[in-house]
Each structure stands twice: as C-alpha cells, then as structure tokens.
Amino acid sequence: HRALIHGAKIESTSFIGMGATILDDAIIETGGMVAAGSLVTKGKVVKKGELWAGNPAKYFRALTQEEMDY
C-alpha cells in the first residue's frame, strides 16, 4: 500500500495506513494506529490504543474498544 518504513519498529497487530511514512527510531506499539498519508517523525512512539494522523503525525485520539477489536 506504498507505506514507507525506515528504521522503525512496527509491533504485531499495529495498523499502518496506506501511503504512511514511518521514520528512524519510531515505534508503533501493538494496537497502535497510523492514519493513511501520515508522517511519523524520528523517535515518536505511537502507543497501544492511540490513533496518530497528519504530516507530521501527532496524537489524534484514543481508539474505541470496538475499533481495537476490529
């Protein structure tokens, strides 16, 4: 889906949207979500249950339990 992952740690069951870019030393924890087209800059940590979006990406909101289950 044209996502670019460069030197980042992507944990299992995390979600990376189409066209997202994840840069060096960033961590997307299990259950974290990055929106399509977002740019996660160096060293950022997307924690479990968080949705990050934008360019550069920033915390947008907490995911609902229904979203995490899906």
N, CA, C and O atoms as a GROMACS GRO file, in nm:
protein
  280
    1HIS      N    1   0.081  -0.120   0.000
    1HIS     CA    2   0.000   0.000   0.000
    1HIS      C    3   0.085   0.126   0.000
    1HIS      O    4   0.039   0.233   0.040
    2ARG      N    5   0.210   0.115  -0.045
    2ARG     CA    6   0.301   0.228  -0.060
    2ARG      C    7   0.337   0.295   0.073
    2ARG      O    8   0.373   0.413   0.074
    3ALA      N    9   0.328   0.222   0.182
    3ALA     CA   10   0.378   0.275   0.308
    3ALA      C   11   0.530   0.263   0.307
    3ALA      O   12   0.584   0.167   0.252
    4LEU      N   13   0.598   0.360   0.368
    4LEU     CA   14   0.744   0.360   0.375
    4LEU      C   15   0.785   0.349   0.521
    4LEU      O   16   0.753   0.436   0.603
    5ILE      N   17   0.856   0.242   0.553
    5ILE     CA   18   0.903   0.219   0.690
    5ILE      C   19   1.055   0.228   0.685
    5ILE      O   20   1.119   0.149   0.615
    6HIS      N   21   1.115   0.322   0.758
    6HIS     CA   22   1.259   0.343   0.751
    6HIS      C   23   1.319   0.338   0.891
    6HIS      O   24   1.313   0.437   0.964
    7GLY      N   25   1.378   0.224   0.928
    7GLY     CA   26   1.447   0.213   1.056
    7GLY      C   27   1.357   0.224   1.177
    7GLY      O   28   1.401   0.268   1.283
    8ALA      N   29   1.231   0.184   1.162
    8ALA     CA   30   1.134   0.194   1.271
    8ALA      C   31   1.099   0.055   1.323
    8ALA      O   32   1.127  -0.045   1.257
    9LYS      N   33   1.038   0.051   1.439
    9LYS     CA   34   0.992  -0.076   1.496
    9LYS      C   35   0.840  -0.079   1.487
    9LYS      O   36   0.771   0.007   1.543
   10ILE      N   37   0.790  -0.178   1.416
   10ILE     CA   38   0.646  -0.195   1.399
   10ILE      C   39   0.607  -0.325   1.470
   10ILE      O   40   0.645  -0.434   1.426
   11GLU      N   41   0.533  -0.314   1.579
   11GLU     CA   42   0.495  -0.432   1.655
   11GLU      C   43   0.373  -0.500   1.591
   11GLU      O   44   0.300  -0.438   1.514
   12SER      N   45   0.354  -0.628   1.624
   12SER     CA   46   0.245  -0.704   1.564
   12SER      C   47   0.109  -0.645   1.600
   12SER      O   48   0.091  -0.586   1.707
   13THR      N   49   0.016  -0.662   1.512
   13THR     CA   50  -0.123  -0.614   1.519
   13THR      C   51  -0.135  -0.462   1.529
   13THR      O   52  -0.240  -0.411   1.567
   14SER      N   53  -0.029  -0.389   1.495
   14SER     CA   54  -0.043  -0.244   1.479
   14SER      C   55  -0.100  -0.221   1.339
   14SER      O   56  -0.105  -0.314   1.258
   15PHE      N   57  -0.142  -0.098   1.310
   15PHE     CA   58  -0.204  -0.068   1.182
   15PHE      C   59  -0.134   0.053   1.121
   15PHE      O   60  -0.125   0.158   1.183
   16ILE      N   61  -0.085   0.036   0.997
   16ILE     CA   62  -0.020   0.145   0.924
   16ILE      C   63  -0.104   0.171   0.800
   16ILE      O   64  -0.121   0.083   0.716
   17GLY      N   65  -0.158   0.293   0.789
   17GLY     CA   66  -0.244   0.328   0.677
   17GLY      C   67  -0.168   0.342   0.546
   17GLY      O   68  -0.046   0.356   0.544
   18MET      N   69  -0.242   0.337   0.436
   18MET     CA   70  -0.184   0.347   0.302
   18MET      C   71  -0.108   0.478   0.285
   18MET      O   72  -0.156   0.585   0.322
   19GLY      N   73   0.013   0.468   0.229
   19GLY     CA   74   0.092   0.586   0.199
   19GLY      C   75   0.156   0.653   0.320
   19GLY      O   76   0.212   0.761   0.307
   20ALA      N   77   0.148   0.590   0.436
   20ALA     CA   78   0.209   0.647   0.556
   20ALA      C   79   0.361   0.631   0.549
   20ALA      O   80   0.411   0.540   0.484
   21THR      N   81   0.432   0.721   0.616
   21THR     CA   82   0.578   0.714   0.626
   21THR      C   83   0.615   0.711   0.773
   21THR      O   84   0.572   0.796   0.851
   22ILE      N   85   0.696   0.611   0.811
   22ILE     CA   86   0.740   0.595   0.949
   22ILE      C   87   0.892   0.604   0.949
   22ILE      O   88   0.958   0.520   0.886
   23LEU      N   89   0.950   0.703   1.017
   23LEU     CA   90   1.093   0.729   1.010
   23LEU      C   91   1.172   0.666   1.124
   23LEU      O   92   1.115   0.603   1.214
   24ASP      N   93   1.304   0.684   1.120
   24ASP     CA   94   1.401   0.622   1.211
   24ASP      C   95   1.360   0.629   1.357
   24ASP      O   96   1.314   0.732   1.407
   25ASP      N   97   1.380   0.516   1.424
   25ASP     CA   98   1.364   0.504   1.569
   25ASP      C   99   1.222   0.527   1.618
   25ASP      O  100   1.199   0.531   1.739
   26ALA      N  101   1.125   0.541   1.528
   26ALA     CA  102   0.985   0.549   1.571
   26ALA      C  103   0.940   0.409   1.611
   26ALA      O  104   0.993   0.309   1.562
   27ILE      N  105   0.844   0.403   1.701
   27ILE     CA  106   0.788   0.276   1.745
   27ILE      C  107   0.637   0.283   1.734
   27ILE      O  108   0.573   0.376   1.785
   28ILE      N  109   0.580   0.185   1.666
   28ILE     CA  110   0.435   0.171   1.660
   28ILE      C  111   0.403   0.047   1.743
   28ILE      O  112   0.427  -0.066   1.700
   29GLU      N  113   0.348   0.070   1.863
   29GLU     CA  114   0.322  -0.040   1.955
   29GLU      C  115   0.206  -0.126   1.908
   29GLU      O  116   0.124  -0.083   1.826
   30THR      N  117   0.200  -0.249   1.960
   30THR     CA  118   0.087  -0.338   1.934
   30THR      C  119  -0.043  -0.263   1.961
   30THR      O  120  -0.061  -0.206   2.069
   31GLY      N  121  -0.133  -0.263   1.863
   31GLY     CA  122  -0.260  -0.195   1.881
   31GLY      C  123  -0.258  -0.046   1.851
   31GLY      O  124  -0.360   0.020   1.866
   32GLY      N  125  -0.142   0.008   1.810
   32GLY     CA  126  -0.135   0.148   1.769
   32GLY      C  127  -0.178   0.163   1.624
   32GLY      O  128  -0.167   0.068   1.546
   33MET      N  129  -0.227   0.280   1.586
   33MET     CA  130  -0.276   0.303   1.451
   33MET      C  131  -0.223   0.434   1.395
   33MET      O  132  -0.228   0.538   1.461
   34VAL      N  133  -0.171   0.427   1.271
   34VAL     CA  134  -0.123   0.545   1.199
   34VAL      C  135  -0.214   0.564   1.078
   34VAL      O  136  -0.230   0.472   0.998
   35ALA      N  137  -0.272   0.682   1.065
   35ALA     CA  138  -0.366   0.709   0.957
   35ALA      C  139  -0.296   0.715   0.821
   35ALA      O  140  -0.176   0.742   0.813
   36ALA      N  141  -0.372   0.690   0.716
   36ALA     CA  142  -0.321   0.696   0.580
   36ALA      C  143  -0.258   0.831   0.552
   36ALA      O  144  -0.311   0.935   0.591
   37GLY      N  145  -0.144   0.830   0.483
   37GLY     CA  146  -0.077   0.952   0.441
   37GLY      C  147   0.000   1.025   0.551
   37GLY      O  148   0.055   1.132   0.526
   38SER      N  149   0.004   0.970   0.669
   38SER     CA  150   0.070   1.037   0.782
   38SER      C  151   0.221   1.020   0.777
   38SER      O  152   0.272   0.926   0.718
   39LEU      N  153   0.291   1.114   0.842
   39LEU     CA  154   0.436   1.110   0.854
   39LEU      C  155   0.472   1.105   1.002
   39LEU      O  156   0.460   1.205   1.073
   40VAL      N  157   0.515   0.988   1.049
   40VAL     CA  158   0.559   0.973   1.187
   40VAL      C  159   0.709   1.002   1.189
   40VAL      O  160   0.788   0.928   1.130
   41THR      N  161   0.747   1.110   1.256
   41THR     CA  162   0.886   1.156   1.254
   41THR      C  163   0.973   1.076   1.349
   41THR      O  164   0.925   0.997   1.430
   42LYS      N  165   1.102   1.098   1.336
   42LYS     CA  166   1.205   1.024   1.410
   42LYS      C  167   1.177   1.020   1.559
   42LYS      O  168   1.153   1.123   1.623
   43GLY      N  169   1.181   0.898   1.614
   43GLY     CA  170   1.175   0.879   1.758
   43GLY      C  171   1.037   0.886   1.823
   43GLY      O  172   1.027   0.868   1.944
   44LYS      N  173   0.932   0.910   1.746
   44LYS     CA  174   0.798   0.917   1.805
   44LYS      C  175   0.751   0.778   1.844
   44LYS      O  176   0.793   0.679   1.784
   45VAL      N  177   0.664   0.770   1.946
   45VAL     CA  178   0.609   0.642   1.991
   45VAL      C  179   0.457   0.651   1.985
   45VAL      O  180   0.395   0.732   2.053
   46VAL      N  181   0.398   0.566   1.901
   46VAL     CA  182   0.252   0.553   1.893
   46VAL      C  183   0.215   0.439   1.987
   46VAL      O  184   0.246   0.323   1.960
   47LYS      N  185   0.150   0.473   2.096
   47LYS     CA  186   0.120   0.374   2.200
   47LYS      C  187  -0.006   0.293   2.166
   47LYS      O  188  -0.086   0.331   2.081
   48LYS      N  189  -0.020   0.182   2.236
   48LYS     CA  190  -0.136   0.095   2.220
   48LYS      C  191  -0.264   0.176   2.237
   48LYS      O  192  -0.278   0.252   2.333
   49GLY      N  193  -0.357   0.159   2.144
   49GLY     CA  194  -0.486   0.225   2.155
   49GLY      C  195  -0.488   0.370   2.110
   49GLY      O  196  -0.588   0.439   2.132
   50GLU      N  197  -0.380   0.419   2.049
   50GLU     CA  198  -0.375   0.557   2.002
   50GLU      C  199  -0.386   0.563   1.850
   50GLU      O  200  -0.335   0.475   1.779
   51LEU      N  201  -0.452   0.668   1.801
   51LEU     CA  202  -0.456   0.698   1.659
   51LEU      C  203  -0.375   0.826   1.638
   51LEU      O  204  -0.401   0.928   1.700
   52TRP      N  205  -0.276   0.818   1.549
   52TRP     CA  206  -0.195   0.933   1.512
   52TRP      C  207  -0.223   0.966   1.366
   52TRP      O  208  -0.240   0.877   1.283
   53ALA      N  209  -0.229   1.095   1.334
   53ALA     CA  210  -0.259   1.137   1.198
   53ALA      C  211  -0.192   1.271   1.169
   53ALA      O  212  -0.160   1.347   1.260
   54GLY      N  213  -0.170   1.297   1.040
   54GLY     CA  214  -0.119   1.427   0.996
   54GLY      C  215   0.022   1.420   0.943
   54GLY      O  216   0.086   1.315   0.940
   55ASN      N  217   0.069   1.536   0.900
   55ASN     CA  218   0.202   1.548   0.840
   55ASN      C  219   0.267   1.676   0.893
   55ASN      O  220   0.248   1.783   0.834
   56PRO      N  221   0.343   1.667   1.001
   56PRO     CA  222   0.384   1.547   1.073
   56PRO      C  223   0.270   1.492   1.159
   56PRO      O  224   0.181   1.565   1.201
   57ALA      N  225   0.276   1.361   1.184
   57ALA     CA  226   0.172   1.296   1.263
   57ALA      C  227   0.180   1.341   1.408
   57ALA      O  228   0.287   1.365   1.462
   58LYS      N  229   0.063   1.350   1.470
   58LYS     CA  230   0.053   1.380   1.612
   58LYS      C  231  -0.064   1.300   1.668
   58LYS      O  232  -0.150   1.251   1.593
   59TYR      N  233  -0.067   1.288   1.798
   59TYR     CA  234  -0.177   1.216   1.863
   59TYR      C  235  -0.308   1.281   1.823
   59TYR      O  236  -0.324   1.402   1.836
   60PHE      N  237  -0.401   1.199   1.775
   60PHE     CA  238  -0.530   1.250   1.730
   60PHE      C  239  -0.639   1.218   1.832
   60PHE      O  240  -0.714   1.306   1.874
   61ARG      N  241  -0.645   1.089   1.871
   61ARG     CA  242  -0.744   1.049   1.971
   61ARG      C  243  -0.719   0.905   2.014
   61ARG      O  244  -0.640   0.833   1.953
   62ALA      N  245  -0.788   0.865   2.120
   62ALA     CA  246  -0.784   0.726   2.164
   62ALA      C  247  -0.879   0.644   2.078
   62ALA      O  248  -0.987   0.691   2.041
   63LEU      N  249  -0.838   0.521   2.046
   63LEU     CA  250  -0.926   0.432   1.972
   63LEU      C  251  -1.031   0.376   2.068
   63LEU      O  252  -1.003   0.354   2.186
   64THR      N  253  -1.151   0.353   2.016
   64THR     CA  254  -1.254   0.288   2.098
   64THR      C  255  -1.223   0.140   2.106
   64THR      O  256  -1.146   0.087   2.026
   65GLN      N  257  -1.282   0.073   2.203
   65GLN     CA  258  -1.263  -0.071   2.216
   65GLN      C  259  -1.315  -0.142   2.090
   65GLN      O  260  -1.254  -0.240   2.045
   66GLU      N  261  -1.423  -0.095   2.035
   66GLU     CA  262  -1.479  -0.153   1.912
   66GLU      C  263  -1.378  -0.143   1.796
   66GLU      O  264  -1.361  -0.238   1.720
   67GLU      N  265  -1.312  -0.028   1.783
   67GLU     CA  266  -1.211  -0.010   1.679
   67GLU      C  267  -1.092  -0.104   1.701
   67GLU      O  268  -1.042  -0.163   1.606
   68MET      N  269  -1.049  -0.117   1.824
   68MET     CA  270  -0.935  -0.205   1.853
   68MET      C  271  -0.971  -0.352   1.827
   68MET      O  272  -0.887  -0.428   1.780
   69ASP      N  273  -1.094  -0.390   1.857
   69ASP     CA  274  -1.139  -0.527   1.833
   69ASP      C  275  -1.146  -0.557   1.683
   69ASP      O  276  -1.118  -0.669   1.640
   70TYR      N  277  -1.183  -0.456   1.605
   70TYR     CA  278  -1.196  -0.475   1.460
   70TYR      C  279  -1.062  -0.502   1.396
   70TYR      O  280  -1.054  -0.520   1.274
   0.00000   0.00000   0.00000
